[in-house]
């Protein structure tokens, strides 16, 4: 198995391991995060109905480039404001295949500071 396939398989295993423990419902939606090299995306998902309640990304909030922890904080704060506008306070955090540090942690902490509980 070459390196790319091994890395992809490891990432998929880690994602499914986290997803098996984290499930969001109508009363407590799941905050999921996707991180690319240039941007970071976050959305609140109701797994019972299978729909996205609200979303935010560094493409919308920051513009051309949004690949830093400071941009992730802006995305987290923006998503928290949208969630509070929908009367959502309690969420569960799905970090996906990413470690909880850097941009992922900055997004989560900004969402907590704005009032989301997880």
N, C-alpha and C positions, 0 to 999 in steps of 0.2 A: 504494500500500500504506500503510495507516495505521500509526501508531506501535506499537500493541499487536501487530499481526501481524508487524511487522519485528523487534521485540524477541523474540517467540516463535521466529521463524525463526532468528535469530542464536543463541539459546540452544540450540536443537535441533542446529544445525550444530556448535557447540562441544562439546556432549555426545557426539555421534557421533565427532567427531575424537579425543576422549580415549578413548572406548570401543574404537575400532579398535586402539589401541596397548596397552590394558590388558585382559588376560584372566586370569582366575583358574582354577586347577584344584584338584584334591584336595590336592596337595602345597603349593600356594600360593594360597589363596583370595583373592578380590577384596573389599576393604573399600570399600563404596560409601556415599555420604553424600547425604542429602536435607535441605535447609534450607528451613524456612518462616519466616514472620515471628515466630511464637510458639515454635517448637520446632525441634529438630534430631534427625535420625534416622540411625542407622548400622547396617549389617548386613554380615556376611561371607557371600559367595556362592561356591559351587562351580559354575562355569560348565559343567563337563563333565557333571555330573548335573542341573544346573538347579535347585538347591535352596539354601535359606538355612540356613547352619550355626548362626549365632547372631545376635542383634540386640539393640540397645539404643536408647533414646530418652530425650529430656529429659522426656517425659510420664511415663515410669516412674520415672526417677531423681530428677527435681526436683519434679514435681508440677504445679501450676497453670501457671506460666510458666517457660519455659526458653530464652529467646532471647538469652542473653548468652554471651560467651566463657568465663566461669567455668562456666556450665552445660555448655557443649560439652566442657570439660576433664573434667567428671564423667562425661559420656557416653563419652568416649574411654577413660577409665580403667576404667569398668564393662565396656565391650566387650572390652578387653584381658584383663581377669580372666576373662571367660567364654571367650575364645579360648584362653587358657593352660590353662583347665580341660579343654578339648577337645584338648590337646596340639598346638595350632597356634601356631607362633612366627613363621613367615615368611608375609607377605601382600604383596599389591600394592594400592596406594591408587588408588581411582577418585574423583576429586574432582567428577566430573560436569560440569555447565556452570558451576560456581562457580570463582572465582579462589582461589588458595591463599593466603588471608590471613583475618584475623578469626576467626570461629567455626570455619571449616574447618581452619585452621592449628592452632588451639588443640586441637581434637579429635585431629588427627594427632600433635601433640607429646605429648599426654597418653598416647596409645596407645604411642608409642615409649618414653616414660619407664617404663611398666609392663612393657616387655619385648618388644613386637612389633617385628619387623625388616622394614623396607621402605624 
